[in-house]
Amino acid sequence: MVVVTTMVCERCDADRCEIHYSIAHKAWLCLRCHLRWPSLARQVELQLGPAPATRAEVSTAVGRDPKDRSVGRALGRLVSSGRAIKDDAGYCEAAP
């Protein structure tokens, strides 16, 4: 079932795109997520290092527009799951 909706893809946080339910992943995903891996969140996580980086810097590093909200949502998920740290200077990787 394909639906054009304003739902957010559960893997890459893309919004306003074609979303459909994936039985294999048990999630609402955009077509792009079925065709490429790793997810945006994983790409963002791989760009984080010990030195803080701004959202715009991370966005540019993963090939997105510096104001891309999808990158901001991915960073937010990484912070809430404990895989990244946010401070006044930006985002950095969580200590192993």
N, CA, C and O atoms as a GROMACS GRO file, in nm:
protein
  384
    1MET      N    1   0.084  -0.117   0.000
    1MET     CA    2   0.000   0.000   0.000
    1MET      C    3   0.089   0.124   0.000
    1MET      O    4   0.171   0.140   0.091
    2VAL      N    5   0.076   0.211  -0.098
    2VAL     CA    6   0.156   0.332  -0.107
    2VAL      C    7   0.066   0.452  -0.080
    2VAL      O    8  -0.042   0.464  -0.137
    3VAL      N    9   0.111   0.539   0.006
    3VAL     CA   10   0.033   0.656   0.044
    3VAL      C   11   0.123   0.778   0.041
    3VAL      O   12   0.233   0.774   0.096
    4VAL      N   13   0.079   0.887  -0.024
    4VAL     CA   14   0.154   1.012  -0.017
    4VAL      C   15   0.099   1.086   0.104
    4VAL      O   16  -0.019   1.120   0.109
    5THR      N   17   0.183   1.109   0.199
    5THR     CA   18   0.136   1.162   0.326
    5THR      C   19   0.243   1.249   0.390
    5THR      O   20   0.355   1.258   0.339
    6THR      N   21   0.208   1.313   0.499
    6THR     CA   22   0.306   1.394   0.571
    6THR      C   23   0.365   1.317   0.689
    6THR      O   24   0.430   1.375   0.775
    7MET      N   25   0.341   1.185   0.692
    7MET     CA   26   0.402   1.103   0.796
    7MET      C   27   0.554   1.107   0.781
    7MET      O   28   0.605   1.140   0.674
    8VAL      N   29   0.623   1.075   0.884
    8VAL     CA   30   0.769   1.073   0.882
    8VAL      C   31   0.816   0.929   0.870
    8VAL      O   32   0.766   0.840   0.940
    9CYS      N   33   0.913   0.906   0.782
    9CYS     CA   34   0.973   0.773   0.768
    9CYS      C   35   1.036   0.733   0.901
    9CYS      O   36   1.108   0.812   0.962
   10GLU      N   37   1.009   0.612   0.944
   10GLU     CA   38   1.059   0.567   1.074
   10GLU      C   39   1.208   0.533   1.074
   10GLU      O   40   1.266   0.513   1.180
   11ARG      N   41   1.270   0.526   0.956
   11ARG     CA   42   1.412   0.495   0.951
   11ARG      C   43   1.497   0.619   0.929
   11ARG      O   44   1.595   0.640   1.001
   12CYS      N   45   1.463   0.702   0.830
   12CYS     CA   46   1.551   0.814   0.796
   12CYS      C   47   1.494   0.950   0.836
   12CYS      O   48   1.560   1.052   0.816
   13ASP      N   49   1.374   0.953   0.892
   13ASP     CA   50   1.309   1.076   0.936
   13ASP      C   51   1.268   1.169   0.823
   13ASP      O   52   1.239   1.286   0.848
   14ALA      N   53   1.266   1.121   0.701
   14ALA     CA   54   1.221   1.204   0.589
   14ALA      C   55   1.071   1.228   0.603
   14ALA      O   56   0.996   1.140   0.645
   15ASP      N   57   1.029   1.348   0.568
   15ASP     CA   58   0.886   1.376   0.573
   15ASP      C   59   0.839   1.423   0.436
   15ASP      O   60   0.920   1.458   0.350
   16ARG      N   61   0.707   1.425   0.417
   16ARG     CA   62   0.644   1.466   0.292
   16ARG      C   63   0.696   1.386   0.172
   16ARG      O   64   0.736   1.443   0.071
   17CYS      N   65   0.695   1.256   0.184
   17CYS     CA   66   0.736   1.168   0.076
   17CYS      C   67   0.642   1.048   0.073
   17CYS      O   68   0.558   1.033   0.162
   18GLU      N   69   0.656   0.964  -0.026
   18GLU     CA   70   0.573   0.845  -0.033
   18GLU      C   71   0.613   0.750   0.078
   18GLU      O   72   0.729   0.710   0.090
   19ILE      N   73   0.516   0.714   0.159
   19ILE     CA   74   0.541   0.626   0.273
   19ILE      C   75   0.455   0.501   0.254
   19ILE      O   76   0.340   0.511   0.212
   20HIS      N   77   0.510   0.385   0.283
   20HIS     CA   78   0.430   0.264   0.282
   20HIS      C   79   0.474   0.174   0.396
   20HIS      O   80   0.583   0.187   0.450
   21TYR      N   81   0.386   0.083   0.431
   21TYR     CA   82   0.416  -0.007   0.541
   21TYR      C   83   0.499  -0.124   0.493
   21TYR      O   84   0.462  -0.192   0.398
   22SER      N   85   0.612  -0.148   0.558
   22SER     CA   86   0.699  -0.260   0.525
   22SER      C   87   0.672  -0.374   0.622
   22SER      O   88   0.694  -0.362   0.742
   23ILE      N   89   0.622  -0.484   0.569
   23ILE     CA   90   0.597  -0.601   0.653
   23ILE      C   91   0.729  -0.656   0.706
   23ILE      O   92   0.736  -0.698   0.822
   24ALA      N   93   0.832  -0.657   0.624
   24ALA     CA   94   0.962  -0.710   0.666
   24ALA      C   95   1.022  -0.631   0.781
   24ALA      O   96   1.082  -0.688   0.872
   25HIS      N   97   1.006  -0.498   0.778
   25HIS     CA   98   1.063  -0.413   0.882
   25HIS      C   99   0.962  -0.375   0.990
   25HIS      O  100   0.999  -0.317   1.093
   26LYS      N  101   0.834  -0.407   0.967
   26LYS     CA  102   0.726  -0.372   1.059
   26LYS      C  103   0.729  -0.223   1.092
   26LYS      O  104   0.725  -0.183   1.208
   27ALA      N  105   0.736  -0.140   0.986
   27ALA     CA  106   0.746   0.005   1.005
   27ALA      C  107   0.698   0.077   0.880
   27ALA      O  108   0.696   0.020   0.771
   28TRP      N  109   0.658   0.202   0.897
   28TRP     CA  110   0.624   0.289   0.785
   28TRP      C  111   0.752   0.350   0.732
   28TRP      O  112   0.818   0.426   0.803
   29LEU      N  113   0.788   0.318   0.606
   29LEU     CA  114   0.915   0.361   0.549
   29LEU      C  115   0.895   0.427   0.413
   29LEU      O  116   0.799   0.399   0.342
   30CYS      N  117   0.989   0.516   0.379
   30CYS     CA  118   0.989   0.574   0.245
   30CYS      C  119   1.058   0.476   0.150
   30CYS      O  120   1.132   0.387   0.193
   31LEU      N  121   1.035   0.492   0.022
   31LEU     CA  122   1.093   0.402  -0.076
   31LEU      C  123   1.245   0.406  -0.073
   31LEU      O  124   1.311   0.304  -0.093
   32ARG      N  125   1.302   0.524  -0.047
   32ARG     CA  126   1.447   0.539  -0.044
   32ARG      C  127   1.512   0.449   0.061
   32ARG      O  128   1.622   0.398   0.040
   33CYS      N  129   1.444   0.430   0.174
   33CYS     CA  130   1.501   0.345   0.280
   33CYS      C  131   1.507   0.199   0.240
   33CYS      O  132   1.592   0.124   0.288
   34HIS      N  133   1.416   0.157   0.152
   34HIS     CA  134   1.420   0.019   0.107
   34HIS      C  135   1.531  -0.003   0.005
   34HIS      O  136   1.575  -0.116  -0.015
   35LEU      N  137   1.576   0.104  -0.058
   35LEU     CA  138   1.674   0.091  -0.165
   35LEU      C  139   1.816   0.122  -0.122
   35LEU      O  140   1.911   0.089  -0.194
   36ARG      N  141   1.834   0.182  -0.007
   36ARG     CA  142   1.970   0.216   0.034
   36ARG      C  143   1.987   0.193   0.184
   36ARG      O  144   1.893   0.201   0.263
   37TRP      N  145   2.108   0.166   0.218
   37TRP     CA  146   2.148   0.145   0.357
   37TRP      C  147   2.286   0.203   0.370
   37TRP      O  148   2.360   0.188   0.273
   38PRO      N  149   2.329   0.262   0.469
   38PRO     CA  150   2.270   0.272   0.600
   38PRO      C  151   2.168   0.386   0.610
   38PRO      O  152   2.157   0.469   0.520
   39SER      N  153   2.096   0.388   0.718
   39SER     CA  154   1.996   0.490   0.740
   39SER      C  155   2.064   0.625   0.765
   39SER      O  156   2.184   0.632   0.792
   40LEU      N  157   1.986   0.729   0.755
   40LEU     CA  158   2.039   0.863   0.781
   40LEU      C  159   2.095   0.873   0.922
   40LEU      O  160   2.201   0.932   0.943
   41ALA      N  161   2.024   0.815   1.018
   41ALA     CA  162   2.072   0.819   1.157
   41ALA      C  163   2.210   0.755   1.169
   41ALA      O  164   2.297   0.805   1.240
   42ARG      N  165   2.230   0.644   1.100
   42ARG     CA  166   2.361   0.577   1.104
   42ARG      C  167   2.468   0.661   1.035
   42ARG      O  168   2.580   0.670   1.083
   43GLN      N  169   2.432   0.722   0.920
   43GLN     CA  170   2.527   0.810   0.852
   43GLN      C  171   2.568   0.926   0.942
   43GLN      O  172   2.685   0.962   0.949
   44VAL      N  173   2.470   0.983   1.010
   44VAL     CA  174   2.497   1.095   1.102
   44VAL      C  175   2.586   1.048   1.216
   44VAL      O  176   2.682   1.115   1.252
   45GLU      N  177   2.553   0.933   1.273
   45GLU     CA  178   2.632   0.881   1.384
   45GLU      C  179   2.778   0.859   1.344
   45GLU      O  180   2.868   0.885   1.424
   46LEU      N  181   2.800   0.812   1.222
   46LEU     CA  182   2.937   0.788   1.175
   46LEU      C  183   3.015   0.918   1.156
   46LEU      O  184   3.138   0.916   1.158
   47GLN      N  185   2.946   1.029   1.137
   47GLN     CA  186   3.013   1.158   1.120
   47GLN      C  187   3.052   1.222   1.252
   47GLN      O  188   3.135   1.313   1.254
   48LEU      N  189   2.994   1.176   1.361
   48LEU     CA  190   3.023   1.235   1.491
   48LEU      C  191   3.157   1.186   1.544
   48LEU      O  192   3.190   1.068   1.531
   49GLY      N  193   3.232   1.275   1.602
   49GLY     CA  194   3.361   1.240   1.660
   49GLY      C  195   3.372   1.299   1.799
   49GLY      O  196   3.272   1.346   1.854
   50PRO      N  197   3.491   1.299   1.856
   50PRO     CA  198   3.509   1.354   1.991
   50PRO      C  199   3.494   1.506   1.994
   50PRO      O  200   3.460   1.563   2.098
   51ALA      N  201   3.520   1.572   1.882
   51ALA     CA  202   3.505   1.719   1.877
   51ALA      C  203   3.361   1.754   1.839
   51ALA      O  204   3.305   1.692   1.748
   52PRO      N  205   3.300   1.851   1.906
   52PRO     CA  206   3.162   1.889   1.875
   52PRO      C  207   3.148   1.944   1.732
   52PRO      O  208   3.238   2.012   1.682
   53ALA      N  209   3.036   1.913   1.669
   53ALA     CA  210   3.004   1.962   1.536
   53ALA      C  211   2.862   2.017   1.537
   53ALA      O  212   2.775   1.961   1.604
   54THR      N  213   2.838   2.124   1.465
   54THR     CA  214   2.704   2.181   1.457
   54THR      C  215   2.616   2.094   1.368
   54THR      O  216   2.666   2.010   1.293
   55ARG      N  217   2.485   2.116   1.375
   55ARG     CA  218   2.393   2.042   1.290
   55ARG      C  219   2.422   2.070   1.143
   55ARG      O  220   2.417   1.979   1.060
   56ALA      N  221   2.454   2.196   1.110
   56ALA     CA  222   2.485   2.231   0.971
   56ALA      C  223   2.609   2.158   0.922
   56ALA      O  224   2.613   2.112   0.808
   57GLU      N  225   2.710   2.145   1.007
   57GLU     CA  226   2.832   2.074   0.968
   57GLU      C  227   2.804   1.925   0.945
   57GLU      O  228   2.855   1.866   0.850
   58VAL      N  229   2.723   1.867   1.032
   58VAL     CA  230   2.689   1.726   1.016
   58VAL      C  231   2.605   1.707   0.890
   58VAL      O  232   2.626   1.612   0.815
   59SER      N  233   2.510   1.797   0.867
   59SER     CA  234   2.425   1.789   0.747
   59SER      C  235   2.509   1.791   0.620
   59SER      O  236   2.488   1.711   0.529
   60THR      N  237   2.604   1.883   0.614
   60THR     CA  238   2.690   1.894   0.498
   60THR      C  239   2.776   1.769   0.482
   60THR      O  240   2.799   1.723   0.370
   61ALA      N  241   2.823   1.713   0.592
   61ALA     CA  242   2.908   1.594   0.588
   61ALA      C  243   2.834   1.472   0.532
   61ALA      O  244   2.897   1.385   0.471
   62VAL      N  245   2.702   1.464   0.552
   62VAL     CA  246   2.626   1.351   0.500
   62VAL      C  247   2.559   1.384   0.366
   62VAL      O  248   2.477   1.307   0.317
   63GLY      N  249   2.596   1.498   0.308
   63GLY     CA  250   2.547   1.534   0.175
   63GLY      C  251   2.409   1.595   0.171
   63GLY      O  252   2.341   1.588   0.069
   64ARG      N  253   2.366   1.654   0.280
   64ARG     CA  254   2.234   1.717   0.287
   64ARG      C  255   2.250   1.868   0.300
   64ARG      O  256   2.359   1.919   0.325
   65ASP      N  257   2.139   1.938   0.283
   65ASP     CA  258   2.136   2.083   0.300
   65ASP      C  259   2.166   2.116   0.447
   65ASP      O  260   2.121   2.044   0.536
   66PRO      N  261   2.241   2.224   0.473
   66PRO     CA  262   2.275   2.258   0.612
   66PRO      C  263   2.154   2.281   0.703
   66PRO      O  264   2.166   2.268   0.825
   67LYS      N  265   2.039   2.314   0.646
   67LYS     CA  266   1.919   2.337   0.728
   67LYS      C  267   1.824   2.218   0.726
   67LYS      O  268   1.708   2.232   0.765
   68ASP      N  269   1.870   2.102   0.683
   68ASP     CA  270   1.785   1.984   0.671
   68ASP      C  271   1.732   1.940   0.808
   68ASP      O  272   1.809   1.908   0.898
   69ARG      N  273   1.600   1.940   0.821
   69ARG     CA  274   1.539   1.901   0.948
   69ARG      C  275   1.552   1.752   0.977
   69ARG      O  276   1.550   1.711   1.093
   70SER      N  277   1.564   1.671   0.872
   70SER     CA  278   1.580   1.527   0.891
   70SER      C  279   1.707   1.496   0.970
   70SER      O  280   1.708   1.406   1.054
   71VAL      N  281   1.812   1.571   0.944
   71VAL     CA  282   1.938   1.552   1.018
   71VAL      C  283   1.918   1.593   1.164
   71VAL      O  284   1.968   1.526   1.254
   72GLY      N  285   1.846   1.701   1.186
   72GLY     CA  286   1.817   1.744   1.323
   72GLY      C  287   1.738   1.639   1.400
   72GLY      O  288   1.765   1.615   1.518
   73ARG      N  289   1.639   1.578   1.334
   73ARG     CA  290   1.562   1.472   1.400
   73ARG      C  291   1.648   1.349   1.426
   73ARG      O  292   1.635   1.285   1.530
   74ALA      N  293   1.736   1.315   1.332
   74ALA     CA  294   1.826   1.201   1.352
   74ALA      C  295   1.920   1.228   1.471
   74ALA      O  296   1.943   1.140   1.553
   75LEU      N  297   1.972   1.350   1.479
   75LEU     CA  298   2.057   1.386   1.592
   75LEU      C  299   1.980   1.378   1.723
   75LEU      O  300   2.032   1.330   1.824
   76GLY      N  301   1.856   1.424   1.722
   76GLY     CA  302   1.772   1.416   1.842
   76GLY      C  303   1.750   1.273   1.888
   76GLY      O  304   1.755   1.244   2.007
   77ARG      N  305   1.726   1.183   1.792
   77ARG     CA  306   1.710   1.041   1.828
   77ARG      C  307   1.839   0.983   1.884
   77ARG      O  308   1.836   0.905   1.979
   78LEU      N  309   1.952   1.020   1.824
   78LEU     CA  310   2.080   0.971   1.875
   78LEU      C  311   2.107   1.019   2.017
   78LEU      O  312   2.156   0.944   2.101
   79VAL      N  313   2.073   1.145   2.044
   79VAL     CA  314   2.092   1.200   2.179
   79VAL      C  315   1.999   1.129   2.277
   79VAL      O  316   2.042   1.091   2.386
   80SER      N  317   1.872   1.112   2.240
   80SER     CA  318   1.777   1.049   2.332
   80SER      C  319   1.809   0.902   2.358
   80SER      O  320   1.774   0.849   2.463
   81SER      N  321   1.875   0.836   2.262
   81SER     CA  322   1.912   0.696   2.282
   81SER      C  323   2.049   0.680   2.348
   81SER      O  324   2.094   0.568   2.373
   82GLY      N  325   2.117   0.792   2.376
   82GLY     CA  326   2.246   0.786   2.443
   82GLY      C  327   2.364   0.761   2.352
   82GLY      O  328   2.475   0.737   2.400
   83ARG      N  329   2.343   0.765   2.220
   83ARG     CA  330   2.452   0.739   2.126
   83ARG      C  331   2.524   0.865   2.082
   83ARG      O  332   2.623   0.858   2.010
   84ALA      N  333   2.474   0.983   2.125
   84ALA     CA  334   2.538   1.111   2.096
   84ALA      C  335   2.516   1.204   2.215
   84ALA      O  336   2.426   1.184   2.296
   85ILE      N  337   2.599   1.307   2.222
   85ILE     CA  338   2.590   1.406   2.329
   85ILE      C  339   2.574   1.543   2.266
   85ILE      O  340   2.642   1.576   2.170
   86LYS      N  341   2.482   1.624   2.322
   86LYS     CA  342   2.464   1.760   2.274
   86LYS      C  343   2.508   1.856   2.384
   86LYS      O  344   2.466   1.843   2.499
   87ASP      N  345   2.592   1.951   2.346
   87ASP     CA  346   2.630   2.057   2.439
   87ASP      C  347   2.620   2.191   2.365
   87ASP      O  348   2.570   2.196   2.253
   88ASP      N  349   2.668   2.297   2.426
   88ASP     CA  350   2.657   2.430   2.367
   88ASP      C  351   2.733   2.442   2.235
   88ASP      O  352   2.694   2.521   2.149
   89ALA      N  353   2.839   2.366   2.218
   89ALA     CA  354   2.922   2.374   2.097
   89ALA      C  355   2.867   2.289   1.982
   89ALA      O  356   2.906   2.308   1.867
   90GLY      N  357   2.777   2.196   2.011
   90GLY     CA  358   2.722   2.109   1.906
   90GLY      C  359   2.704   1.967   1.952
   90GLY      O  360   2.679   1.942   2.070
   91TYR      N  361   2.716   1.875   1.861
   91TYR     CA  362   2.695   1.734   1.887
   91TYR      C  363   2.826   1.658   1.875
   91TYR      O  364   2.909   1.689   1.789
   92CYS      N  365   2.846   1.559   1.961
   92CYS     CA  366   2.964   1.474   1.952
   92CYS      C  367   2.925   1.331   1.989
   92CYS      O  368   2.816   1.307   2.043
   93GLU      N  369   3.015   1.238   1.960
   93GLU     CA  370   2.987   1.098   1.989
   93GLU      C  371   2.984   1.075   2.139
   93GLU      O  372   3.052   1.143   2.215
   94ALA      N  373   2.903   0.978   2.180
   94ALA     CA  374   2.899   0.941   2.321
   94ALA      C  375   3.022   0.857   2.352
   94ALA      O  376   3.072   0.784   2.266
   95ALA      N  377   3.068   0.866   2.473
   95ALA     CA  378   3.185   0.786   2.514
   95ALA      C  379   3.148   0.639   2.509
   95ALA      O  380   3.038   0.601   2.550
   96PRO      N  381   3.239   0.553   2.459
   96PRO     CA  382   3.209   0.408   2.451
   96PRO      C  383   3.195   0.343   2.586
   96PRO      O  384   3.170   0.223   2.595
   0.00000   0.00000   0.00000
